[in-house]
């Protein structure tokens, strides 16, 4: 009996995408050479792992968790304690493997806590995760021996003998360590989506009753996926401990869990690469936007509301929709509409932003006088003309945006009809 071996054709597109991903991480610090850029790039790598691990729950499993920071945070604490043991000489472990301690810790706590939380799904699951998160945060303030109290736990990543000159003292060295972990973790999480467990997790998300009918235990599927998400979350936490060399109670707080939820949704939870976009936006918002204005959280909330209303699939869905249109050569037909939407959106931002900045100026910077600068324009926070002008700009922008949006939707509908006709024509041919 002869045996025939069949090989799938080489997926050239996938090799190109992964190669570009590795190349971007390799050359990014060579292009953005400042210390701030290196720090931001390192944080982006950590955030990518954390958001993708959260998306195993939200996007792939349909599990809305309000406590994912528990596993990244506890992973951070275990990693920083392991780092201190390495420094003291009581633990013989390379510094480069300390994030794995965080990963094992995240997986261990997911085994312990996940058995309880995954026994329910939907809203009860979300409420249980919130309760667990509040419990862990309260414990972080009670048990100062482990959590370090309000001061947190600090460490020193420059310990042990240098390996080929690598001490992890310079930020560029810790960046490349994070980049390696990021690439490997992203590849492993993508591989998980292609496994039978990853596929059945999607089925549990879409139709749990049918999954039960074909013989699968949905609670066990959720539980195993929860453990895997905890593993990668802990690795992200361990990398964060190495990068910052300090871990405080904030890492297990509700704000951190909310950030993972918010930016995973903004990036696009229904696409694998969506949380990667969300993680990049998270670092930009937390590091850069917070430096420009004290009202950055308000702007972030407005962006979130805008995306929920107009693009609930996140930025990834917008990108994929337009790539489909571009593949049929029809992107030019909506280019003018996109430009008009951008201009009118900026008008709304200018008007609303001016009023927001004046409110914040009156509340927080009143001692600095009545005038402030916004987008190169001098505003008088107590002047009627500044308020009226800002309101008129915002209302004009809203009106023009709505007119442009309706025209764009009409054009978009015609393009989709043409694409469907083209698809049928190609199938018939």
Number of C-alpha atoms within 10 A of each C-alpha: 3 4 5 6 5 6 6 5 6 8 8 8 9 10 11 11 11 14 11 12 12 15 11 12 20 15 10 13 19 11 10 13 11 11 13 13 14 22 18 20 24 26 24 25 28 27 28 28 30 30 33 29 30 30 29 28 23 20 23 24 23 21 22 21 25 25 28 31 30 32 34 33 32 27 36 36 32 27 32 31 21 23 30 19 15 21 19 12 12 10 12 12 16 13 20 16 15 24 29 23 25 35 30 21 28 32 26 18 20 27 18 12 18 21 18 15 24 24 15 17 19 13 12 14 19 18 18 20 23 19 15 19 23 18 12 19 21 14 15 24 17 13 11 14 11 15 22 18 16 12 12 18 22 19 21 18 23 17 18 15 10 10 9 6 7 12 17 22 13 12 14 18 14 22 26 19 18 27 20 16 21 25 17 13 20 22 12 13 20 16 11 16 17 12 11 10 15 20 14 21 25 18 18 23 20 14 11 18 12 12 17 13 9 8 8 15 14 21 18 13 17 28 21 18 24 25 22 22 28 34 28 32 36 38 34 34 37 34 36 29 30 27 22 15 17 17 28 21 22 15 23 27 21 18 14 19 23 16 19 28 23 18 26 30 26 27 28 26 31 19 18 20 17 27 34 26 21 30 28 21 18 27 21 16 17 15 15 14 17 13 11 10 12 14 17 16 14 12 18 17 12 12 13 18 13 12 17 14 9 9 16 17 18 25 21 23 19 14 12 12 11 14 14 14 18 12 10 14 11 18 17 11 14 18 12 13 19 16 12 18 20 13 15 24 17 17 22 24 18 19 23 19 20 27 21 15 19 25 16 16 22 16 10 11 13 14 9 10 12 15 16 17 12 13 9 7 9 12 22 17 22 15 12 10 12 18 18 13 15 23 18 16 20 24 16 15 23 18 13 18 21 14 14 19 17 12 13 20 13 11 14 18 11 11 18 14 11 14 18 11 12 13 13 11 10 9 8 7 6
